[in-house]
Every structure is written in C-alpha cells, then in structure tokens.
C-alpha cells in the first residue's frame, strides 16, 4: 500500500489557527460504517449518539509547556523539550539545529541554563541542566508545543495563555505529553456529566503523546514504516470495565487515535491487560480491531499515520469520501479543528 494513497489537497484557510470560543461548538461529522451514511452534526450532540452501557475511553495525558527559546551567545534557537531521561537530563529538538553544537551552554528565558552533552538521532540533542526543576521553570515561561501548521509569531503572551489553556483537555492529569490528544479537546465538564447521566461508563487511560504520533511517513510503501515508541498506562479498574463491556457486547468508544493505539496494544489473550507498557503499534488498512467499536477523532494531515489508522477503522474509500465532503462543507481541520465520529 502506498503512502500516496493517503494524500489529499486541503485549502490553507481550512487549517484552524485558533480554538473556537467554546470547546463544544465544534462541528462533528458522523460516519456510519454499515451503510456509509454521512451526517453533519455538532459535537454537543455527541451524547445522543451514545447508549447506556457504552464505555467511553479518554486519554488523560497532560501536555507540558514544552516549547521555549534559548541562546548560545547572541544566537537564539527554538527548543522542544521531549522528555527527561533522568534528573536534570533532557532530550530536546531545536531549530535551527545546526546552531546547537556539542558543548554549547544554552541560556533559557526562564532563567536557567544547560550544556549540550550529546547528539541523538534525527537531530535530537541531550542537555544537562544545572537545575533539577526544569519542568517547574517551563511552567512559568514555556509555550504550548503547537504543531507547525498552527502559526504563531514569536512570543505572543496573550496567545500563550490561550494555548496553554485550550491545547489541553479538561480531564488531563498525568504530565508527560508533547502534543495534545486533540479529539479530547472538544469535551467540557458539562458534556461529560451529560454522557455519564445516560449510563455511559467513562474510563481514563494514559498514552503520553510523543514524536511517534506525528512522525511523518517518509517511505513509499507504508508497510515498511516503523513507529517510534510511546508509553501508556491502563489501570486494573479501567481494564476490567473495558473487558466486561467486550464480554457483554457493549460498545467501547475510543476518544482519539492515541486511545485506540493504547487499547489495541494492551490486548493480549483475548482481553485488555492493565499496567505500564510501551507501544510501537502502527495501524493501517488491513488491521483487525479487537477492542474499539466506535471512534471519535479529529481530521488529520495527509499521508499521516493518524489518517491511516482512521482509514483502517472506517474503510479507505469511505474516509476519502468523508474528507472530500468535509472540505466542501468547510470543516475546520487538524488540532484546533472539528471532529468526526465513526460508528
């Protein structure tokens, strides 16, 4: 199967640059896989599409303010803090990468500094910081790690505050993600309460969204693509609720592709296993889903692994038709955009 099979053209004006004033105002395209019907709805109508006994699975990972600017001498660079491998030791990406040389001391705007001690793969750098409370300092001065298609000019403090609030789900808990599980951005506390009042069980799992989620597919045939590793955690209680639903033929509704990957990765010996683990699962057409029955997701980039996962769940031809319809109906695309419910 070719990567080009998942390409499409999108007018630039349909890429959402800011969130809507209210989270629940997003449009929601509803796809019925059984008869290939497409319904145009609103996210606030989501409870009407769920049934008593359904299990709604949320990814409660919390995005860290991972973007910051640092200087070596007079040269300023943009840094993306990926993860802390041990106390005071961080793996980062920076641009322009050629400015960050081994041994350089980088001074950050939040009033801390570190030394580049190692070059990693794919342009990564490892920085040793003199302070162990790097995350605490990032919370004071860091910016939301928005994807590059959301344009921000410099260090706009007003937009910083907006993005730190809205590029985060209302149910986020566990810090560790460098990108938001964007299908979850539409939820409000009120809508979650309405869903629960219908008799839908809500469970939370964690997949720390990392580079794997937005890693580009650079090869011709998708079967040869290899996903990077991401960590996930499923509690014993959450696994039990999901497994009971599967036994009783009740629907498991995954919110976002990250929830899908965690659930499908954890499925072994005919049930979802609890615990902490890592996954490199790449889902593309031909994959047989074992856990997820319904999917809520945003609209994804051309030729991305996220679009391939949705195509595997919905059917490639049907998802192409749906995306053409979304473009003609001027849906808002990507992280701050509208959503799609696949039944």
Beta strands, then each sheet from edge to edge (+ up, - down):
strand 1: 27-32
strand 2: 37-42
strand 3: 55-59
strand 4: 61-63
strand 5: 67-72
strand 6: 75-86
strand 7: 89-95
strand 8: 105-108
strand 9: 112-119
strand 10: 125-129
strand 11: 174-177
strand 12: 201-207
strand 13: 230-234
strand 14: 252-255
strand 15: 267-268
strand 16: 271-272
strand 17: 275-279
strand 18: 294-298
strand 19: 339-342
sheet 1: 2+ 1- 19- 18+ 14+ 3+ 12+ 13- 17+
sheet 2: 4+ 11+
sheet 3: 5+ 6- 7+ 10- 9+ 8- 5+
sheet 4: 15+ 16-
end
